[in-house]
Amino acid sequence: MTKKTNKRIVLGIQYDGSLWQGWQTQCHGKTIQNIVEDALKKFLLTPIKITCASRTDSGVHALEQIVHFDTVLKRSNISWIRGINNFLPYSIAIIWVYEISNSFLFSLDVLKNNKKTKNIFHARFSAISRKYCYLLYNYPIRLPLFYKKFGWVHSPLNLQRMRIAANYLIGTHNFTTFRSSACQAKSPICNIYKFNIEKHGNFFILNICANSFLQHMVRNIIGSLIMVGNLKKEPEWILELLKNNNRNKAGPTFMADGLYLVKIKYSSKWKLPQQSIFKKWFKNISKNFF
């Protein structure tokens, strides 16, 4: 009898988060992880546990979430995509599949502590960086067509002030001030590699890339930058917040509506078929609205 070999299957997933209560599985079953694992179970007729690269909050969208799972089952890429999508709602879709064969797969604990496992792909621990984007509409009257897809601020925002404030956040800092009280991360230290803000007409695009993010970190940062943008606080206030390590001193947690997980960066050695979906998607929007 031929021995079946474990394979690590990597999925690229896109979803509209407005209909779901975040990524991480919950007993009520209304999360994206719950729905995807249920679809896999229906397709493969066996329970499957998946691991994601970045757990998104309730209402947050993803243009390309990355997950992996292990299985001995063999399917073609198109079979994986069509088979899983057949059991998914229209707000969630598998956009690509990639198979990584391993003769032996270590447990999660070993993967975290053993340097010899660098050649084993892991959606979370193999990630080099994570990129989020916030789409913000700044105008006195809201746009119903962008409901749950864009954040909205009715008072005027100053782009230059927001850029100065955002620049103070670049680098390695203790982000306790921008961390949810329910955050389970062991350390509040994160390294923001890039943070740029663009303005196109009445639309703001805030791009932030870091090695990792704390729960609600991006939305809490956006809430504080908006206070700077509408002249309630000076840009240097951000420096005070970083020193204070006090969540109560910062701006409110901003709405999840316009937040998107855009891309997870990995070493090119994994040869993942990742796509520059955001640029294509946003380019189509800009043609009609900017």
N, C-alpha and C positions, 0 to 999 in steps of 0.2 A: 504494500500500500504506500502511495506517495504521501510524504509528510507535508501538511499544509503549512505555509509560511505566513507569519504575521506581516501585514502591510499597514503602513501608516497612511491614511487617506487625509488629504488636506482640502478643505473647501473654502471658496471665496463666497461670502454671503452678503447680499444687499437687502436692506429692510427699511420700511417706514415705521419708525418707533412710536408714532403717535397713538397707535392702537394697542400698545403693549406696555406692561409695567416693568420695563427694563430687560436686561439680558439674563441675569442669573436666575436659575431655577427657583421656584417658590411652590409652596404646597397648593396654592390656588390654581396653578397651572397657566396663568395668563402672562407668561414671559416668553421671550424669543427662544431661549434655550429649551424650555419645556416643549414648545411647538416643533422645533427642529428635531429634537430627540424622539418625539412621538412620530414624526414623519419617517424617520430612519427605522424605527421599530416596525411600522406598517410596511415599509418597503422591503426590509431585510428579514422580517418575521423573527427578530431577536432584539433584545434591549441593547442600546448603544449609548455610551456616555461620551460627550464631546467636551473639548477644552478650547476656550477662545483666547484671543490675543489681548482683548481689551473689553472689560465688562461695562457696557453702556447703561446709563441711568434710564429711568422711565421717561418716555417721550423723545429720547435721543435717537437719531437716525444713523444708518451706516451705509456708505457707498461701497465699502469693501471690508467687512469683518472677516477675520481669518480664524478657522477652527480646525482641529484635527481629531481623529479617532482611530483606533486600531481594530483590524478585522482580518479574518482569514478568507473572507468571501471575495470572489473575483467578479468584477463588472467592468465594462468598458466605460470610458469617461462620459460618453453621451448617455449611457444607461444610468449612470449615477445621477446625472443632472436631471434627466427626464423623470426618472423613477422617484427621486426625493421630491422634486417640485410638484409632482402629481398629488402629493399629500400635504402640500403647504398652501396656506392662504395667499391671496394675491399681494399682500403687503410684505411677504418674505419670499426670497428666491435664491437658489444656488446659481451663481453666475459662472463658476468654473470649478474643476476638480483636478487634483494632481495626486499621483500615487508615489509614495516613498517606501521602497522595500527595505526591510531590515530583518536580518536573520535572527536577531534577538533584541527585544525591546525592554529597557530598564523600567523599573517602577518610578513614580514621580519623585519620591524621596531621594533615590539614587541620582536621578537626573539633576536635582538641585545641588547635590553635594559632591558629585564625582566629575572631575575634569575630563575623564576619559569619554564622557558622553557627548562631547562637542559635535560628533558626527551623527547625532540623533536629533532630528527636527522636532521642535516643540513650539506650538503656536504662541505661547506666552514667553517662555524663557529664551527662545531663539531670536526674539524680536530685538532689533537694534533701536528702533524709535517708533513712536506713534504720532500721527498727525490728525488734529481735529480742526474743523472749520466752523465758524459761526456766521450765518447769513442774517443780516440785520436790516430792517426797513425803517428809515427815519423820516417820518412825515406826519403831519397832524392827523391825517385820516388813515385808518388801517386799510389794508388790501385783503378782502375776503378770499381771493384766489390763492393767497399765500398762507392761509390759515394753517397752523401747525407745521409749516415748512420754513417760515422765516420768523425771527424775533421782531418785535416792534417797539419803537420808542417814539412818542409823539413830539417831544421837545427837541430843539436843534442840538446837534452834537458837533463838537469841534475836533476835526480829524487830527490836527497837529498836536493838541494837548493829549489826546489818547495815544498817539504814537510815542510821545515822550514817556508817558507813564508805562506803556507796554515794554519799552526798552529796559526799564529798571528791573523787569522780571526775568530777563534773559540771564542764563547762567545757573549755577547750582545754589539753591537756597532751601531754607526750611519753610515749607508752604503750609504750616499749621493754620495760619490766618485764613487760608482759602480751602480748608479741609472740612468736610462734613463731620459732625459729632458722631455719626454712625460709621465712619470710615474704618475699615479693618486692616489697612496697610500697616506693616510693622514699623515703617519709617516715614516721616513727613518730608524727607529730603528728595527733591527731584531736580533734574537738570533740563531747563528749557533751552533748546538749541536755537530755535528761531521763533520770532513772534512779529508778524507784519500785519498791518492794517491798510486796506485799500478802500477807496470810495469811488463809486460810479453813480453819479446822479444822487438819488435818495437812498442808495444801497451801500451798506458797509460790509466788507468781507474781512473777517478776522481769522488769520491762519496761525495756529500755534503747534509747534512740534517739540516733543520732549522724549526723554528716555522712558518716562512713566508718568501717570497722572493719579492723583488722589480722588476719592469720591467727591463729586460736585466741584472739583477744583476749577475746571474751565468756566463753569457757570458762575461761580463765586468771583472769579477774576473779571468776567464780563460785567457783572453787577457793579464792581468797583470802578472799572474803566468808564462805564456810563456816567457815574457820578463825577468823574473828572471831565468827561466830554461835555456835560451840560453845566459846567462851571460851579458845581457844588463843592468840589474839592480841587486842590492843586495837584499837578502831576507828581510832585515830590511826596505826596501823601502815601503813595504806594510804598516808598522806602520805609515810612513809619510802620505800615502794616506788616512788612516783612520782619521788622525788628520786634514788634509787639507780640507776635504769635498768639493773637487773640481773635478768634472768629467774630466775636461781637463788635469789634472795632471796624470791620470791613463793610462793604456794600452788601445788599441783599442778594440771595441766590437768584440769578436771572432765569427766565423761562427756558425750558428745554427745546422749545419749538424749532429754533434755527440752528441747533447744534448737530454736526455730522462727524462721524468717525470716517475720515477720508482714506487713510492709508497706514498700513503697518509695514515698516521697512525691515527686510531681512537680507542676509548675505546673498550675493548672486549665486553662490555655490548650490543653493537649493533649487534654482531654476524654476521658481514658482511663476505661473502664467499671470502675474498681477497686471492689472489694467489701469491706465490713467483715466479712469471713469470720470473723475471730478471735473477735469478740464473740459472734456467733451460735453458733459451734462450742463455745466455752468455757461459754457459758450453758447449753447442753444438758448438758454434763458436770457443771456445778455443781448442777443440779437433782437429779442422782442420787447424787453423791458428797460434797457439802459439807453 
